[in-house]
Amino acid sequence: MFADRVQSLKGSAIREMFKLLAQPDMISFAGGAPAPELFPGELLGEISQKILKENAKVALQYGITEGYVPLREYTRARMEKKGNIHDHDELIITSGGQQALDLTFKSLLNEGDTVVLESPSFIGGMNSLRSYNAKLHGIEIEEDGMNIDLLEEYLKDNKIKLVYTISTFQNPSGITMSAEKRKRLLDLASKHDFYILEDNPYGELRFTGEDVPTIKSFDTEGRVIYAGSYSKTISPGLRLGWAIARKDIMEKMIICKQVSDVHTCVLPQMMAAEFFAGFDFDAHIEKSKVLYRERARAMMDAMDTYFPKECTHTVPEGGIFLWCTLPEGYDSDALLKQAVAEKVAFVAGSTCMPVPEEGARYMRFNYSLTAPDKIKEGIIRLGEVIRNAR
Ligand SMILES: Cc1ncc(COP(=O)(O)O)c(C=O)c1O
């Protein structure tokens, strides 16, 4: 009954566990959302009332596919400051960063095309790729991003269409690709004639260390499609993201968006534009960074103290995730069941891998949603579960 392109899609293991995760006393590190206490709720309430009172004829009418002009212009100016737009590029507002990924894949990929991505990678990106029957080739990630030597080796015998990378504070690992690797990746794209999708929803959330220029900022040939998102910096419920791509690619993406949702909802776009016009967005982002720095620190300290010594974790400099490696012989899917029985949860590595069987030793942790004392309590509980599972 089902089309081939959806046969291999499975619901996220986490969604299936939602009921269990809703139990009282559960400490869940399985989420992937921003801290709701940071939402500018009251302000957006006032803004939306004002828009509907004064400008309902625009807010409730069809909009243009490319996006509400003031929001598009604000986003373009912000991206120009980071060198993310070149003369050959166009920017559109999308319904979340997820749609920017989907429109890219839909515009570029034929069934069976090979796409290289980090292993591990983002489940939403992988499922979108699977829905176009792309072949996923995962390349291991190192402390400074995708192993480019392995990619180079692979390219000797294989033709690929696209590399999908979450370059900064990667979901799920928290890892950031170094500037050197970014340049090497772009050189390879030029030499072997493939495109790069740089998915960067977390890039603004650096809480320590130095900024690394985006891959897009080095892109003189128009090989990089950039996906941005306001989900982690304002609110995911508004469903606002953007895509930047070379004009000929963008033309196709716009047509794909027209057949998908016609345009991104106008009211949230107007709300965001009004928010940016009247309030200090950067100051708002600063508040998120302070909170996430504290929570990331609390999680790493707790893991260093209460997890068995042989468990290691990445050290994110921003974003909302870190990635733990268990000693040989563990199975994180089994461990998750035991953990949930003890009322603590994480995302098992299998969910995040292009080849799920390769995820047994890994766990993804989110720290943005939990206060430091609860983080400590959850990590203590999980430390026990890990020890008992030996
Ligand atoms: C790596 C990555 N890309 C894209 C998205 C999509 O975000 P949104 O559609 O909410 O903008 C997410 C959300 O978690 C993500 O982690």
The ligand as a Gaussian input file, in Angstrom:
#p B3LYP/6-31G(d) Opt

LIG

0 1
 C       20.598000      19.813000      12.836000
 C       19.213000      20.315000      12.720000
 N       18.794000      20.794000      11.551000
 C       17.561000      21.275000      11.387000
 C       16.652000      21.261000      12.417000
 C       15.266000      21.758000      12.133000
 O       14.873000      22.770000      12.930000
 P       13.598000      23.642000      12.630000
 O       12.826000      23.015000      11.510000
 O       12.826000      23.668000      13.904000
 O       14.102000      24.991000      12.253000
 C       17.038000      20.747000      13.658000
 C       16.084000      20.692000      14.772000
 O       16.260000      20.087000      15.772000
 C       18.357000      20.270000      13.804000
 O       18.795000      19.772000      14.963000

